[in-house]
Amino acid sequence: MALGEREKRIVRVSKVAVYGNAFLSLLKIVVGVLSGSLAVVADGIDSASDVLTSLITLYTAHIIARPPNPKFPFGYNKADTLASKILAFIIFFAGAQLAISTFGKLIHPEPRAIPKAMAVYIVLVSILGKQLLAFYLKKAGKAERSNMLIANAKNMQSDVLISFSVLVGLTATFIFKMPILDVLTAFAVSGWIMATALRIFIESGRELMDGVDDQEIYKKIIEACRNVENVSHPHRIRVRKMAHLYIIALDIELPGEMTLQESHRISHEVEKEIRETVQNVYDVVVHMEPQGDKGEEEVFGISENDL
């Protein structure tokens, strides 16, 4: 299946994330084992989970390129949001496994040697590498309006803080000659990983529940309707997101004596104004009512009085 330009860019970004994380993960696990630092090994395991999350974004880019069909008439763009949810589960699982492992070592401590100095150098390399990956993914995610890339960027940014905490823990271990500090750092890292997963889970859930982050979009829609002659009382406005695109439905009132043909023309003008005012609109559905029509009590949608 041929990929669109947006999907090709997402694939390219995801491949960079896969290769970058695979390199850093292998480096940290090997050096962590050789230097005797459990915290560096934990950081490497976290990077290994990042390889899996990047592979998911890579596969998802191919899914969202599929055209609409009778089973999925809106297309596959929401696979982006579902991927974000899956990433959250994987990241949380990695953090939970690390927490269980390090907690066991805290409850049943064993004699441990002071980690070797090489652990510090690899952590510094990790901080630099992860910061570059986070910046690259965040920039690409915003440009493509991709929730899964932005979620992955947040994960990378968290990894920078994780690696920094590992660096602090190693430094304290060398200064105070207490190997237990290395284990405590690994345990703190696990908590941060799980907290990051929960944030991604909550944010992706808003979109799956047809919520929107920026409620200013309703004001833009109302203003667009005001720019069209004879249109009044835009109400019952519903906006939901499909990945980076908006699906908009609303009711408007028109003079009751207006012909069907004229009403149809005005509805197209309303749609045109909305598309010029709001970026990345997938579809606009306009329902027309005669002015003053009371109708049934509205139980959903947004009106100007609600803002």
C-alpha positions as CSV (number, residue, x, y, z in Angstrom):
1,M,0.0,0.0,0.0
2,A,1.3,3.4,-1.0
3,L,2.0,5.7,1.9
4,G,0.9,9.4,1.8
5,E,3.5,12.1,2.4
6,R,2.5,12.5,6.1
7,E,2.7,8.8,6.7
8,K,6.2,8.7,5.0
9,R,7.4,11.4,7.3
10,I,6.1,9.6,10.4
11,V,7.8,6.4,9.2
12,R,11.1,8.2,8.7
13,V,10.9,9.7,12.2
14,S,9.9,6.4,13.8
15,K,12.9,4.6,12.1
16,V,15.3,7.2,13.6
17,A,13.7,6.6,17.0
18,V,14.1,2.8,16.6
19,Y,17.8,2.9,15.6
20,G,18.7,5.6,18.2
21,N,17.0,3.8,21.1
22,A,18.4,0.4,20.1
23,F,21.9,1.7,20.1
24,L,21.5,3.5,23.5
25,S,19.7,0.5,25.1
26,L,22.4,-2.0,24.1
27,L,25.2,0.4,25.2
28,K,23.6,1.1,28.6
29,I,22.8,-2.6,29.4
30,V,26.3,-3.8,28.4
31,V,28.1,-1.0,30.3
32,G,25.7,-1.3,33.2
33,V,26.5,-5.0,33.6
34,L,30.3,-4.5,33.2
35,S,30.3,-1.6,35.6
36,G,28.0,-3.2,38.2
37,S,25.4,-0.5,38.1
38,L,21.8,-1.7,38.5
39,A,20.5,1.9,37.8
40,V,22.3,2.0,34.4
41,V,20.9,-1.4,33.6
42,A,17.5,-0.2,34.5
43,D,17.9,2.8,32.3
44,G,19.0,0.5,29.5
45,I,15.9,-1.6,30.0
46,D,13.7,1.5,29.8
47,S,15.4,2.4,26.5
48,A,14.7,-1.2,25.3
49,S,11.0,-0.6,25.8
50,D,11.4,2.6,23.8
51,V,12.5,0.5,20.9
52,L,9.2,-1.4,21.1
53,T,7.2,1.8,21.3
54,S,9.0,3.2,18.3
55,L,8.3,0.0,16.3
56,I,4.6,0.4,17.2
57,T,4.6,3.9,15.8
58,L,6.3,2.6,12.7
59,Y,3.7,0.0,12.1
60,T,0.8,2.4,12.9
61,A,2.0,4.8,10.2
62,H,1.2,2.1,7.7
63,I,-2.2,1.5,9.2
64,I,-3.3,5.1,9.1
65,A,-2.4,5.2,5.4
66,R,-5.3,2.8,4.6
67,P,-8.2,4.4,2.7
68,P,-11.8,4.4,4.1
69,N,-13.9,1.4,3.5
70,P,-17.4,0.2,4.5
71,K,-16.1,-1.2,7.8
72,F,-14.2,2.0,8.7
73,P,-15.9,4.8,6.7
74,F,-13.9,7.5,8.5
75,G,-10.6,5.8,7.7
76,Y,-7.9,4.6,10.0
77,N,-6.5,7.9,11.5
78,K,-7.6,7.0,15.0
79,A,-5.1,4.2,15.0
80,D,-2.7,7.0,16.0
81,T,-4.6,7.5,19.2
82,L,-4.9,3.8,19.9
83,A,-1.2,3.5,19.4
84,S,-0.7,6.2,22.1
85,K,-2.8,4.1,24.5
86,I,-0.8,0.9,23.7
87,L,2.4,2.9,24.3
88,A,1.1,3.9,27.7
89,F,0.5,0.2,28.7
90,I,4.0,-0.9,27.5
91,I,5.7,2.0,29.3
92,F,3.8,1.3,32.5
93,F,4.6,-2.4,32.4
94,A,8.3,-1.7,32.0
95,G,8.2,0.6,35.0
96,A,6.2,-1.9,37.1
97,Q,8.7,-4.7,36.3
98,L,11.6,-2.5,37.3
99,A,9.8,-1.4,40.5
100,I,9.2,-5.0,41.5
101,S,12.8,-6.0,40.8
102,T,14.4,-3.1,42.7
103,F,11.9,-3.3,45.6
104,G,12.9,-6.9,46.1
105,K,16.6,-5.9,46.3
106,L,15.7,-3.2,48.9
107,I,13.7,-5.7,51.1
108,H,16.4,-8.4,50.7
109,P,19.6,-6.5,50.3
110,E,22.7,-8.3,49.1
111,P,26.4,-7.1,49.4
112,R,27.1,-4.9,46.3
113,A,30.3,-3.4,45.1
114,I,30.6,0.3,44.2
115,P,29.8,0.7,40.4
116,K,32.8,1.5,38.1
117,A,33.3,5.0,36.8
118,M,32.5,4.0,33.2
119,A,28.8,4.0,34.3
120,V,28.9,7.8,34.6
121,Y,30.2,8.3,31.1
122,I,27.6,6.2,29.5
123,V,24.8,8.0,31.4
124,L,26.2,11.3,30.0
125,V,26.0,9.9,26.5
126,S,22.5,8.7,27.2
127,I,21.3,12.2,28.4
128,L,22.7,13.8,25.2
129,G,21.3,11.1,22.9
130,K,17.8,11.1,24.5
131,Q,17.5,14.9,24.5
132,L,18.3,15.0,20.8
133,L,15.7,12.2,20.1
134,A,13.1,13.9,22.2
135,F,13.6,17.3,20.4
136,Y,13.4,15.5,17.0
137,L,10.2,13.6,17.9
138,K,8.5,16.6,19.5
139,K,9.2,18.8,16.5
140,A,8.0,16.1,14.0
141,G,4.9,15.3,16.2
142,K,3.8,18.9,16.2
143,A,4.5,19.4,12.5
144,E,2.4,16.3,11.6
145,R,-0.1,16.7,14.5
146,S,0.6,13.1,15.5
147,N,-0.4,12.2,19.1
148,M,1.7,9.0,19.0
149,L,4.9,10.9,18.0
150,I,4.2,13.5,20.7
151,A,3.6,10.8,23.2
152,N,6.8,9.1,22.2
153,A,8.6,12.5,22.5
154,K,7.3,12.9,26.1
155,N,8.6,9.4,26.8
156,M,12.0,10.4,25.5
157,Q,12.0,13.6,27.6
158,S,11.2,11.5,30.6
159,D,14.1,9.3,29.8
160,V,16.4,12.4,29.9
161,L,15.2,13.1,33.5
162,I,15.6,9.4,34.3
163,S,19.2,9.3,33.0
164,F,19.9,12.5,35.0
165,S,18.5,10.9,38.2
166,V,20.7,7.9,37.5
167,L,23.7,10.3,37.2
168,V,22.9,11.9,40.5
169,G,22.5,8.5,42.1
170,L,25.8,7.3,40.8
171,T,27.5,10.5,41.9
172,A,26.1,10.1,45.4
173,T,27.1,6.4,45.4
174,F,30.7,7.4,44.6
175,I,30.8,10.2,47.2
176,F,29.2,8.3,50.1
177,K,30.4,4.8,49.2
178,M,26.9,3.4,49.6
179,P,25.9,1.0,46.8
180,I,22.3,1.0,48.1
181,L,21.9,4.5,46.7
182,D,22.2,2.9,43.2
183,V,19.3,0.6,44.0
184,L,17.2,3.5,45.4
185,T,17.8,5.5,42.3
186,A,16.6,2.6,40.1
187,F,13.4,2.3,42.3
188,A,12.8,6.1,41.9
189,V,13.3,5.7,38.1
190,S,10.6,3.1,38.0
191,G,8.1,5.4,39.7
192,W,8.8,8.1,37.1
193,I,8.3,5.7,34.2
194,M,4.9,4.6,35.6
195,A,3.8,8.3,36.1
196,T,4.7,9.1,32.5
197,A,2.6,6.2,31.3
198,L,-0.4,7.4,33.3
199,R,-0.1,10.9,31.8
200,I,-0.1,9.5,28.2
201,F,-3.0,7.2,29.0
202,I,-5.1,10.1,30.3
203,E,-4.3,12.4,27.4
204,S,-5.1,9.7,24.7
205,G,-8.3,8.8,26.6
206,R,-9.6,12.4,26.1
207,E,-9.5,11.9,22.3
208,L,-11.1,8.5,22.4
209,M,-13.9,10.0,24.5
210,D,-14.4,12.6,21.7
211,G,-13.1,15.4,23.8
212,V,-11.0,18.3,22.6
213,D,-8.0,20.0,24.3
214,D,-8.5,23.5,23.0
215,Q,-12.1,24.7,23.6
216,E,-11.3,27.9,21.7
217,I,-12.2,26.0,18.6
218,Y,-16.0,26.5,19.5
219,K,-15.5,30.2,19.5
220,K,-13.8,30.0,16.1
221,I,-16.8,28.0,14.7
222,I,-19.3,30.5,16.0
223,E,-17.3,33.4,14.6
224,A,-17.2,31.7,11.2
225,C,-21.0,31.3,11.2
226,R,-21.4,35.0,11.9
227,N,-19.5,35.8,8.8
228,V,-22.2,34.2,6.6
229,E,-25.3,36.3,5.8
230,N,-28.7,35.1,7.1
231,V,-27.1,32.6,9.5
232,S,-28.1,32.9,13.2
233,H,-27.9,31.0,16.5
234,P,-25.2,28.4,15.7
235,H,-25.8,25.8,18.4
236,R,-25.4,22.1,19.3
237,I,-21.9,22.3,18.1
238,R,-20.0,19.0,18.3
239,V,-16.3,18.7,17.7
240,R,-14.2,15.5,17.9
241,K,-10.8,14.6,16.8
242,M,-9.6,11.9,14.5
243,A,-5.8,11.9,15.1
244,H,-4.7,15.3,13.8
245,L,-8.1,16.1,12.1
246,Y,-11.3,17.6,13.3
247,I,-14.9,16.3,12.6
248,I,-17.4,19.1,13.2
249,A,-21.2,19.0,13.3
250,L,-23.5,21.9,14.2
251,D,-27.0,23.3,13.8
252,I,-27.8,26.8,12.4
253,E,-31.0,28.8,12.0
254,L,-32.0,30.3,8.7
255,P,-35.1,32.4,7.6
256,G,-38.1,30.1,7.4
257,E,-39.2,31.4,4.0
258,M,-35.8,30.5,2.4
259,T,-35.8,27.9,-0.4
260,L,-34.1,24.6,-0.1
261,Q,-31.7,25.5,-2.8
262,E,-30.7,28.8,-1.1
263,S,-30.4,27.0,2.3
264,H,-28.2,24.4,0.7
265,R,-25.9,27.1,-0.8
266,I,-25.6,28.9,2.6
267,S,-24.7,25.6,4.3
268,H,-21.8,25.3,1.9
269,E,-20.7,28.8,2.7
270,V,-20.8,28.0,6.4
271,E,-18.6,24.9,5.8
272,K,-16.2,27.0,3.7
273,E,-15.9,29.7,6.4
274,I,-15.3,27.0,9.1
275,R,-12.6,25.3,7.0
276,E,-10.8,28.7,6.5
277,T,-11.0,29.5,10.2
278,V,-10.1,26.1,11.7
279,Q,-7.1,24.1,10.5
280,N,-7.1,20.4,9.7
281,V,-10.8,19.9,9.3
282,Y,-11.8,16.4,8.0
283,D,-15.6,17.0,7.7
284,V,-18.3,19.5,8.5
285,V,-21.9,18.5,8.9
286,V,-24.4,21.4,9.0
287,H,-28.0,20.9,10.1
288,M,-30.4,23.7,9.1
289,E,-33.4,24.8,11.1
290,P,-36.0,27.6,10.6
291,Q,-35.4,30.7,12.8
292,G,-37.1,30.5,16.2
293,D,-37.5,26.8,16.1
294,K,-37.6,25.5,19.6
295,G,-37.3,21.8,18.8
296,E,-36.6,19.2,21.5
297,E,-34.5,20.0,24.6
298,E,-30.9,19.8,23.6
299,V,-28.9,17.4,25.7
300,F,-25.6,17.5,23.8
301,G,-23.4,19.8,21.9
302,I,-22.1,23.3,22.7
303,S,-23.8,26.7,22.3
304,E,-22.5,30.2,22.7
305,N,-24.1,30.4,26.2
306,D,-22.0,27.4,27.3
307,L,-18.7,29.3,26.6
